[in-house]
Structures are given as structure tokens and as C-alpha cells.
Amino acid sequence: MKTDLQIDTSYYKVLDLRQLTENTFILSMPKSRFKFVAGQHISLSIMGDYQSREYSIYSPEEADNLEILVKEVEGGYFSPKLKHLKAGDMVEVHGPFGKFGLDEKKRHTHQHVFVASGTGIAPFHSIVKSYPDLNYRIILGVRYAGEAYEIDDYDRERFTVCASRDEKGDFNGRLTEYLEKVEFAKNTCFYLCGNSDMIFDAMEILKSKGFDRESVTVEVYF
Ligand SMILES: Cc1cc2nc3c(=O)[nH]c(=O)nc-3n(C[C@H](O)[C@H](O)[C@H](O)COP(=O)(O)OP(=O)(O)OC[C@H]3O[C@@H](n4cnc5c(N)ncnc54)[C@H](O)[C@@H]3O)c2cc1C
């Protein structure tokens, strides 16, 4: 992937906060001259607050607005504050950061399997919308199928929802149980994003299926 992007700090007025569920929302900011590669993240602060947190970019590379998908963490410091932002409030965006994204050399030659838990879907939304011709598959782990946000944005045939606490997903059970059951082509690149427990377990499963560390890229949220 390209890595020669300039890391910058910009101040933006919030455009919109789109509530997806009671505790999940999309925050939109004007993109202006901000450039990034799909899969990267930003560091965000609220003007007047000394704290910042990282968020994957949810919107595609060429979109007019810069968007992030946020889950409010109960008892957390920052995410509950984000939830109360309104159009016109000022935020500070630092970045872009990270190398989590497609390997350019393998983009057309490999199958790309995106494995996410919860809001770990965010960078994959950006990637899939930025590269519509990609040979991809998404495996998402959530508790309830309704936590598969904006699912119509994806090719439904390529998207498997693993729901562990209701029976409305494509697979009833944990993402890792699903991973154990499926077969993947030899030329598959895996991208894992979300909580560290899921990532650790998924890496062990992929290893047992014969995929080496080279074929797996990870982004740990917490
Ligand atoms: C590279 C990177 C990209 C990230 N991208 C996203 C993103 O796209 N969307 C997003 O919602 N978050 C994302 N995060 C997590 C985010 O940076 C914050 O950690 C999260 O918003 C919680 O911040 P907080 O201040 O509310 O909680 P804190 O007060 O910092 O922490 C409270 C506790 O919540 C735990 N925690 C953190 N995130 C979660 C979570 N999602 N679910 C459950 N527990 C959690 C922490 O481990 C901690 O124990 C990303 C993190 C990293 C490192």
C-alpha cells in the first residue's frame, strides 16, 4: 500500500452524527484535503479536551466526507463524549496512521478475507467501497445480527454474519466457530480487525489451516 501520505492535524466542524443503534453511530466530518489509504485510522480529539482516541476511517478514499463508525463503550471516557457531539462542534483530526490495508501487489491476484468483530468492520467498509472490483469476503462476528451495520452497503453474497446471541445471522455462533468450519483457497490474504481475543483465536485457527503469518494482517482495537 502507499505510505507516502502526509500526516497532518486538521480542525473540522462536525457535519452530522448518524445514530445506527442506541450505542453505535457514524460521525461525519468534511474531508477537505485530507488524504488516506483505505484501512488507515485517525486520532481524534474534541476541541477543548486533552484526550484523543484512534478510529478507523469508515468512508471510502474518494468520498466527500470523512466518516468514522463508533461504538459507545459503557463507562469509557471518550466515546460517550463523541456521542453527544452536534453539527457545528469542532474536532481535531490527526493522521492518517497505520499500514492496515490491501497489499497492492496481491490486490488482483488473491482472494481477500476480512474478519471483523463489532466495529472492526469499519476499515473493511472503506476498503470495499474504495475498490468495488475486489475479490473479497467478509466474516463479521457480532452478538446480535442487528449489529451488522449498514449491511446493504456490501455484496450480501460475500458477507457472512456470525451472531452468537440470536438466530438471525447467517451462522448461529461465534465467528471463530465459523472460521473453523470453512475452507479457504490457498491464495487467500486475511485481514483481522477488532478485539485482541478474537484476533488471537482467529490467528491460531488460520495457522492450524496452514496459513502462515505472512498471509495475515491485523489491527487490534483493544
Ligand atoms: C487503531 C485503532 C482503531 C480503532 N478504531 C475504532 C473504530 O473504528 N470504532 C470504535 O468504536 N473504536 C475504535 N477503536 C477503539 C477506540 O480507540 C477507543 O478505545 C474506544 O472508542 C473506547 O474509548 P473510551 O475512551 O470510550 O474508553 P476508555 O475509557 O479508553 O476505555 C474503557 C475500556 O473499554 C475497552 N474498549 C475499548 N474499545 C472497546 C470496544 N469497541 N468495545 C468494548 N470495549 C472496548 C478498553 O479496552 C477499556 O478497557 C480503535 C482503536 C485502535 C487502536
The ligand as an ORCA input file, in Angstrom:
! r2SCAN-3c Opt
* xyz 0 1
  C      -6.102      1.513     15.541
  C      -7.431      1.598     16.296
  C      -8.603      1.825     15.601
  C      -9.821      1.884     16.284
  N     -10.974      2.072     15.560
  C     -12.166      2.099     16.197
  C     -13.387      2.254     15.442
  O     -13.377      2.350     14.207
  N     -14.568      2.306     16.136
  C     -14.603      2.187     17.517
  O     -15.712      2.255     18.089
  N     -13.465      2.037     18.246
  C     -12.258      2.003     17.629
  N     -11.106      1.873     18.363
  C     -11.203      1.905     19.854
  C     -11.182      3.389     20.299
  O      -9.901      3.956     20.043
  C     -11.454      3.561     21.795
  O     -10.651      2.660     22.527
  C     -12.921      3.327     22.142
  O     -13.753      4.303     21.496
  C     -13.134      3.429     23.684
  O     -12.686      4.675     24.119
  P     -13.245      5.263     25.503
  O     -12.418      6.454     25.864
  O     -14.714      5.440     25.444
  O     -12.957      4.098     26.529
  P     -11.707      4.067     27.551
  O     -12.045      4.907     28.730
  O     -10.440      4.363     26.821
  O     -11.654      2.506     27.882
  C     -12.649      1.806     28.556
  C     -12.474      0.305     28.339
  O     -13.157     -0.095     27.132
  C     -12.370     -1.020     26.375
  N     -12.774     -0.863     24.963
  C     -12.229     -0.087     24.006
  N     -12.914     -0.182     22.843
  C     -13.912     -1.059     23.086
  C     -14.972     -1.574     22.283
  N     -15.133     -1.219     20.987
  N     -15.848     -2.440     22.861
  C     -15.718     -2.819     24.158
  N     -14.733     -2.374     24.973
  C     -13.842     -1.502     24.446
  C     -10.946     -0.625     26.692
  O     -10.091     -1.724     26.492
  C     -11.046     -0.213     28.178
  O     -10.914     -1.353     28.987
  C      -9.874      1.759     17.711
  C      -8.659      1.550     18.400
  C      -7.477      1.456     17.719
  C      -6.192      1.211     18.496
*
